[in-house]
Amino acid sequence: MDAITVHDLHFTYHESASVLNGVEFVIKKGETVALAGLSGSGKTTLTHIICGVIPQLIKGNISGKVHLFGEDVIGKTPAELAGKVALVFQNSDEQLICTTVEDELAFGPENLCIAPQEITSMIDAALKRYHLTELRHRDPAKLSGGQKRLVALAAVSMLTPKLIIFDEPLSGLDEDGRNLVAELLAELKEAGQTVMIVEHDLTAVTATIADRWLVLADGRIAAYENPQKLLKSRLLYDLELMFDD
């Protein structure tokens, strides 16, 4: 079964120009795929549709099909899709709300009324997996940018989503933070996790992480290439994608 199947997807915000004009693509289960495009190209709109934010919370005119692991997601709420897809924000401060890392990881499972003992076991496993054990009782607000990104990833992973979407995961981090997050992305890929990375810096994750790139332009997928072929093409320069936000 494919992870994501998008067919003839159109979307227009009310009283605005069309944003998506017949988007089509497939992401296979276990793939790591990067989504690129100029500012305003529709990347955020597309991810919001996949996550159920559009059209449930943000309204507009939508048509087409979006299937997530075989389920039609159009009309589903973010809560209904929580076990299938999770979004890691570009700005971790907007996502982290608790005063300790432990509480941050517990927040989602507690809202699902999971037994306390099971939550504790889940937290222990997530802290170990994401190299956060020593930060268990730290305030997320006082951590480095890279550490915050890992806490956000660990928190969304507590709900075991089948698909994780990262919004520019390396943006705003120093070299150590970028290396730390890149290592975790590579580990997710190795573990068979399905991942979509929204990224402007095409050289940041190409060589070791992304299997393929989707490039959005004029509301459609303009390229559907493997990383090496895409970097060698003139498409990047023609679209002025690299480092141009």
C-alpha positions in Angstrom: 0.0 0.0 0.0 1.3 3.5 -0.9 1.8 6.0 1.9 0.4 9.0 0.0 -1.6 9.1 -3.3 -2.6 12.5 -4.6 -4.7 12.8 -7.7 -5.8 15.9 -9.6 -5.7 18.0 -6.4 -7.0 21.6 -6.7 -7.3 24.2 -4.0 -8.2 27.8 -3.8 -8.4 30.0 -0.8 -11.7 32.0 -0.8 -11.5 35.1 -3.1 -7.9 34.3 -4.0 -6.0 32.9 -7.0 -5.8 29.1 -7.3 -2.9 27.6 -5.3 -2.9 24.0 -6.4 -3.8 23.2 -10.0 -4.0 19.5 -10.5 -1.2 18.2 -8.2 -0.4 14.5 -8.7 2.2 12.3 -7.0 2.7 9.1 -5.1 4.9 8.4 -2.1 5.6 4.8 -1.3 5.6 3.5 2.3 9.1 3.8 3.8 10.3 6.6 1.4 11.9 9.8 2.4 10.8 12.5 0.0 11.6 16.2 -0.1 9.2 18.8 -1.2 10.6 22.0 -2.6 9.3 25.2 -4.2 9.4 29.0 -4.2 7.6 30.9 -1.4 3.9 30.8 -2.2 4.2 27.8 -4.4 1.7 25.8 -2.3 4.0 23.6 -0.1 2.4 24.6 3.1 -1.1 24.3 1.6 -0.3 20.8 0.4 1.0 19.6 3.8 -2.0 21.2 5.6 -4.3 19.2 3.3 -2.4 16.0 4.1 -2.6 16.7 7.9 -6.3 17.6 7.8 -5.8 21.3 8.7 -7.3 22.1 5.3 -10.3 22.3 4.7 -11.4 21.5 8.3 -9.6 24.4 10.1 -8.6 26.6 7.1 -11.4 26.9 4.6 -11.3 27.1 0.8 -12.4 25.3 -2.3 -10.9 21.9 -2.7 -11.3 19.0 -5.2 -9.4 15.9 -6.1 -8.3 12.9 -4.1 -5.7 12.6 -1.3 -5.3 9.1 0.2 -3.1 8.4 3.2 -2.3 4.8 3.6 -5.4 4.0 1.6 -7.8 6.3 3.5 -9.3 9.4 2.0 -8.2 12.3 4.2 -10.2 15.2 2.7 -12.8 16.0 5.3 -10.9 14.3 8.2 -9.8 16.4 11.2 -6.2 16.6 12.5 -7.3 14.6 15.5 -8.8 11.8 13.3 -5.5 11.6 11.4 -3.2 11.7 14.5 -2.2 8.1 14.2 -1.4 8.4 10.5 0.4 11.7 10.1 2.3 14.2 12.3 3.8 17.6 11.4 7.1 18.8 13.0 7.0 22.6 12.8 9.8 24.7 11.5 9.7 26.8 14.7 9.8 24.4 17.5 8.8 27.0 20.0 5.4 27.1 18.5 5.0 23.3 19.1 6.5 22.9 22.6 4.1 23.9 25.4 5.2 22.0 28.5 7.8 22.9 31.1 9.8 19.6 31.0 10.7 17.3 28.2 9.1 14.5 30.0 5.8 16.3 30.2 6.0 17.3 26.6 6.3 13.6 25.6 3.5 12.6 27.9 1.0 15.3 26.6 -0.3 13.4 23.5 -0.7 10.0 25.1 -2.4 11.5 28.2 -5.0 13.2 26.0 -5.7 9.8 24.5 -6.2 8.4 28.0 -3.4 5.9 27.8 -2.6 4.2 31.1 0.1 6.1 33.1 2.4 3.0 33.3 2.3 2.6 29.6 3.0 6.3 29.0 6.1 6.0 31.3 7.4 3.1 29.2 6.7 5.0 26.0 8.6 8.1 27.3 11.6 6.0 28.3 11.8 4.4 24.8 11.4 7.8 23.0 14.0 9.5 25.2 16.5 6.8 24.4 15.6 6.7 20.7 16.0 10.4 20.2 19.1 10.8 22.5 17.2 12.9 25.0 17.6 10.8 28.2 19.8 13.4 29.9 17.3 16.2 29.1 14.3 14.4 30.6 13.6 17.0 33.3 14.9 20.1 31.4 12.7 22.9 30.3 12.4 22.7 26.4 12.3 26.5 26.2 15.9 26.5 27.5 17.3 23.9 25.1 19.3 24.6 21.9 17.5 24.8 18.6 18.6 21.3 17.6 17.6 19.8 20.9 14.1 21.5 20.6 13.7 20.0 17.2 14.4 16.6 18.6 12.0 17.1 21.5 9.3 18.1 19.0 10.1 14.9 16.9 10.0 12.7 20.0 6.7 14.3 21.1 4.9 13.6 17.8 6.4 10.1 17.6 4.6 9.2 20.8 1.4 8.8 18.7 3.3 6.5 16.3 2.3 8.3 13.1 2.9 6.3 9.9 4.0 9.6 8.1 6.1 12.4 9.6 6.2 15.7 7.8 9.1 18.1 8.7 8.8 21.8 7.8 12.3 22.9 7.0 13.9 20.7 9.8 17.4 22.2 9.4 16.4 25.9 9.2 17.7 28.2 11.9 20.1 25.7 13.4 23.8 26.0 13.9 26.1 23.4 12.4 25.9 21.1 15.4 22.1 21.3 15.4 21.9 20.6 11.7 24.2 17.6 12.1 22.1 16.3 15.0 18.8 16.6 13.2 20.2 15.3 10.0 21.5 12.2 11.8 18.0 11.6 13.2 16.4 12.0 9.8 18.8 9.4 8.4 18.0 7.0 11.3 14.2 7.4 10.6 14.9 6.6 6.9 17.0 3.5 7.9 14.2 2.4 10.2 11.7 2.5 7.4 9.7 5.5 8.6 7.8 7.4 5.8 9.0 11.0 5.8 8.2 14.1 3.9 10.7 17.0 4.2 9.7 20.5 3.2 13.0 22.2 2.4 14.4 25.2 0.5 18.1 24.3 0.8 18.2 21.5 -1.7 21.8 20.6 -0.9 21.1 20.1 2.8 19.5 16.7 2.7 20.0 15.5 -0.8 23.0 13.2 -0.6 22.3 11.2 2.4 18.6 11.5 3.3 16.1 12.3 0.5 15.3 9.5 -1.9 13.4 11.8 -4.3 12.3 15.4 -4.7 9.0 16.9 -5.6 9.2 20.4 -6.9 6.1 22.6 -6.9 5.7 25.3 -9.4 2.6 27.0 -10.9 0.4 24.8 -8.7 1.7 21.6 -10.1 4.5 19.1 -9.6 7.2 20.5 -11.9 9.8 17.7 -11.2 9.7 14.3 -9.9 13.3 13.4 -9.8 15.9 11.5 -7.9 18.3 13.9 -6.0 21.4 13.4 -8.2 19.5 14.0 -11.4 17.7 17.0 -10.1 20.9 18.7 -8.9 22.5 18.2 -12.3 19.6 19.7 -14.1 19.0 23.4 -14.8 15.5 23.2 -13.2 16.8 24.5 -9.9 18.3 27.6 -11.5 15.4 28.2 -13.8 13.0 28.1 -10.9 15.5 30.0 -8.6 14.7 27.5 -5.9 18.1 27.3 -4.2 18.4 29.7 -1.2 15.6 31.9 -2.6 12.7 32.2 -0.3 
